[in-house]
Each structure stands twice: as structure tokens, then as C-alpha cells.
Amino acid sequence: MKIYNSLTRKKEDFIPLKEGHVGIYVCGPTVYDEPHIGHARSAYVFDVIRRYFAYKGYSVKFVRNVTDVDDKIIEKAREVTRHPAHGARGGAGKSQVTPPTGQEAGQASLVETTNEIAKKYLDMYHEDMGSLGIGSPDKEPKATEYIPKMVKFIELLIEKGAAYESDGDVYFDIKKAKDYGKLSNQNLDKVEAGSRKLSGEKKKDYLDFALWKKAKSLEPSWPSPWGEGRPGWHIECSAMSSDILGNEFDIHGGGIDLIFPHHENEIAQSEGVGKKFARYWVHNGLLTINGEKMAKSLGNFITIKDFLSHYKDPDYLKLLFLSTHYRHPVDYTAEKIEDMKAQKERFSILLDTIDRKLSAFSSQLSAKKEEEIEKIKENFINAMDDDFNMPQGLSSMFELVSITNKNIDNLNFISEAKKLLFELSNVFELDLTTKDDVKNLSARITVLIEKRNKARKSGDFKEADKIRKGLEGEGIILEDTKDGTVWRRKI
């Protein structure tokens, strides 16, 4: 089994730290807005990877964090409560800030609103991923639950000389990081030239990044040796992953947009306290809409709820994701989703045909293994063993459909094919059980087929041909076989 390691920029043999076990940490959502189909791609990719390891017999520990305190969440809370933008910096007292008084009396506390927003969008994230049929992680640590451990982590970095305090803030000292930039392959001179200090920052180097942020008026804050404040974004993943998976673990994943600076900084932090950290770095490509970056300002922002309200079946989206290698960008278009609907119906039509055949002749089955089917299973495993080549794995499933259609009268063959189709679809989380829309389509076509058969028997071939051509115009092909008339969608 080979995995493309973003750190070494090549495929490597996968050798787990502990035989038969694999630990995976993936950067999860920052919960400040409604989940969109770009979030769905990353969540789906890594859930398929998790499921494939399990399919191969590994014991998997899958961790995906939640950032539930962050500048974006606080800014959203400000919009809701209409608090003014933060002004003078200063200690906020306790982690639960006293609600404002005077002119702002009666307004919800910014802290309370921040918590409410984080909970609202995390609940929405869980609901939407559940609607897509994407599994939950084994562990889902929240940033706010890990702040004491983050403080200890930062203290250790200061002790090691890799970080410094500056007026209540704590920064990581980039100059102390060994091989900084090795994951992103960045030219640090160019990065530094394009960097800038933000107002109020008192750091030594432009590239130094915040581990701890001094409390600002009304914002959520927690106690620390450097005063009230809250953690920077990068530190949470280093603290969480090492606490749950150990100082060294197998796979760290996330979107390609996280390589720099987030994942680069995670490496610097973790190695800064002497931890080995992740052995394999796996990154998924991003999603575009009609060739453009998805953005609300462009009017092409598609939430998961938007997609499901229009298309109903999450498998159409999953099939789109599977059609492109996980490391590459995938472009979403309405035309492609229509293609995915046709692909899904290929499975549905075949399984409907198999069920009709087996219900009539199930007593004729044998225990014989079908070599062609075993070969397809082998091809699927070979594809997925080669850096989780999902498009090739999906291709094996469609090869199974084609071969099964050619052997549709071989009852043992189609029985074995059905078993394998469900086995492989489970790895990809595809639901091949017949959906209501396909059932309704099948029922309508069955009525038309009966009407056509009656017309043929009565010699009304003009009417029979009219029915056949009408269905053909809808992309439905009728085939007259020795077992009666069957139908399939034109591919």
C-alpha cells in the first residue's frame, strides 16, 4: 500500500507505527458559518480513507478537531450582538466576561453569543454530514476543551527556547525552527518579504506566529501565565493530536489550502518541543464551481442543504468526488451532477434486474466462485492501495456492472456480483438501495411496457413503436428478451 506523502512529495510504502493499527488526525471545521459542499469533499475523502483502512482489516483511530473559538467566530458574534469592533487591549478578567453595561445594556454577552454561534454551526455541521451519510470521527476534540493543555504546550515551547512572550502575547520564534518550510516547500525569503505585522503585534520576526493572544475587551478569554487571553489557531492541533494519538502518529490530513501556514506551523510547534509528529501528510484538492472559486460574493456558494434540497440523493455528490483523484481539484457543475445521476441509475437498474432474476430462480444458485468477479475485486484493491485511487476504484465497480450485464442469465454470477457491488459500495459510502425516485420511474415504465405488450399482441405495432420511441426519447432503452421485456437507461 502506497500513500503520496506531501512532506516528501512522493509516494511511499505505508508502514504503520503499530502493525494492524492506524492513527489519523484531520483538521476539521471552524464553526462560524453554514457547511458547504467544499467542506463535504474533505470530510468525504478522509472518511473513505478511514473506511478503506477498516476494509483492509486495520484498527483505525480517526480524530477530527473542531475550532470553536476563533477570530471568525467572534466577528460573527459581533455582527449578531452589534458590539463595536474591539478597541483597547486589556485583561478580560475571567473566561466568562461580564456582559457590557450602560449603552450596551440588554445586549447579549459577546462571550455567550460566541458560544451560541459555535454550537449552532457545529450542530449544523453534524446534521449536514449525517444527511450526506458521512461517518463521525472516533474522537472530536474542541479547542475550548483543550485550552489548559495548550497552555502547558506553550509553556514547554518557551522553556525549550522556541517561543517568547511579548506584552501578554506569546509567539513562536521561526528562527528556532529546524527546516521551517519543508512541508510547503516555501521560499522563506519571499514569504518574509510579503509578510507584515498587524497593528498591535510586538513580535521579533514577521514570520513569527501567535501561540497565545492577549485578551481584548469583551472577547472570550482564559487564564494563563501570561495573563488572560486565548490560544492561536495552530497550537490546538499540535496539542490535540499528540494528546490523543501520541507524540508520533501515522497520518495527518486536511485540505491543500492548510499546508501553509497551518500545517507548516504545526510541524514547527511539535518538533519545537521534541515530538516526532505525523509520519505521512495527506492533502485533498479543493472544489471549484464552474471553474471559479466558491464565494458568496460570486453568487456560487452552495451549502450542503442547498444541494440536498435540489438533488435529494447525496450519492450524486459523492460520485462527483470519486470521479477525480482526491489530491486534485474537482470542479462542480450542474451538467456533471446530471452525469452522476445517470451513473447512479446504472447501479440501480442492474440491481433491479438482478433482484427480479434471483427472486424467480434463486434455487438454482451454487457456491461456485466467479473468476471475473474475483479479478474485479483485486483491481479495486490495487487501485485503492495506490494512493487511494478512488476514480480507478469506481471504474472497477462500473466494470463489474458491464460484465454482469453480459452474464445476466448466469444466476450464480449475478448473485456474486451483487454481493461484491454492495461490498465495494460500502467502502465508498454509496447507498445502492433503491430510492423512491427510481422506484417511481420503474413503476411507470413497467406500466408502459405492459401497455406496449398488449398493443403488440393485438397487432397494434404503431402504438407499440410509439411507446418504445417515447421512452427512448427519455433515454430509456427497451430490450425484448426470452424472459420478457426489460429496460435500461441509455449511457
Stockholm file with secondary structure:
# STOCKHOLM 1.0

chainA/1-491         MKIYNSLTRKKEDFIPLKEGHVGIYVCGPTVYDEPHIGHARSAYVFDVIRRYFAYKGYSVKFVRNVTDVDDKIIEKAREVTRHPAHGARGGAGKSQVTPPTGQEAGQASLVETTNEIAKKYLDMYHEDMGSLGIGSPDKEPKATEYIPKMVKFIELLIEKGAAYESDGDVYFDIKKAKDYGKLSNQNLDKVEAGSRKLSGEKKKDYLDFALWKKAKSLEPSWPSPWGEGRPGWHIECSAMSSDILGNEFDIHGGGIDLIFPHHENEIAQSEGVGKKFARYWVHNGLLTINGEKMAKSLGNFITIKDFLSHYKDPDYLKLLFLSTHYRHPVDYTAEKIEDMKAQKERFSILLDTIDRKLSAFSSQLSAKKEEEIEKIKENFINAMDDDFNMPQGLSSMFELVSITNKNIDNLNFISEAKKLLFELSNVFELDLTTKDDVKNLSARITVLIEKRNKARKSGDFKEADKIRKGLEGEGIILEDTKDGTVWRRKI
#=GR chainA/1-491 SS CEEEETTTTEEEECCCSSTTEEEEEECCCBCSSCCBHHHHHHHHHHHHHHHHHHHTTCEEEEEECBBCSSHHHHHHHHHHHTCCCCCSBCCCCSSSCCCCCGGGTTSCCHHHHHHHHHHHHHHHHHHHHHHHTCCCCSBCCBGGGSHHHHHHHHHHHHHTTSEEEETTEEEECGGGSTTTTTTTTCCHHHHHHTCCCCTTCCCSSTTCEEEEEECBTTSCCBCCTTCSEEECHHHHHHHHHHHHHCSEEEEEEEEGGGIIIIIHHHHHHHHHTTCCEEEEEEEECCEEETTEECCGGGTCCCBHHHHHHHHCCTHHHHHHHHTSCTTSCEEECHHHHHHHHHHHHHHHHHHHHHHHHHHHHGGGCCCCCCHHHHHHHHHHHHHHHBTCCHHHHHHHHHHHHHHHHHTTTCHHHHHHHHHHHHHHHHHTTCCCSCCHHHHHHHHHHHHHHHHHHHHHHTTCHHHHHHHHHHHHHTTEEEEEETTEEEEEECC
#=GC SS_cons         CEEEETTTTEEEECCCSSTTEEEEEECCCBCSSCCBHHHHHHHHHHHHHHHHHHHTTCEEEEEECBBCSSHHHHHHHHHHHTCCCCCSBCCCCSSSCCCCCGGGTTSCCHHHHHHHHHHHHHHHHHHHHHHHTCCCCSBCCBGGGSHHHHHHHHHHHHHTTSEEEETTEEEECGGGSTTTTTTTTCCHHHHHHTCCCCTTCCCSSTTCEEEEEECBTTSCCBCCTTCSEEECHHHHHHHHHHHHHCSEEEEEEEEGGGIIIIIHHHHHHHHHTTCCEEEEEEEECCEEETTEECCGGGTCCCBHHHHHHHHCCTHHHHHHHHTSCTTSCEEECHHHHHHHHHHHHHHHHHHHHHHHHHHHHGGGCCCCCCHHHHHHHHHHHHHHHBTCCHHHHHHHHHHHHHHHHHTTTCHHHHHHHHHHHHHHHHHTTCCCSCCHHHHHHHHHHHHHHHHHHHHHHTTCHHHHHHHHHHHHHTTEEEEEETTEEEEEECC
//
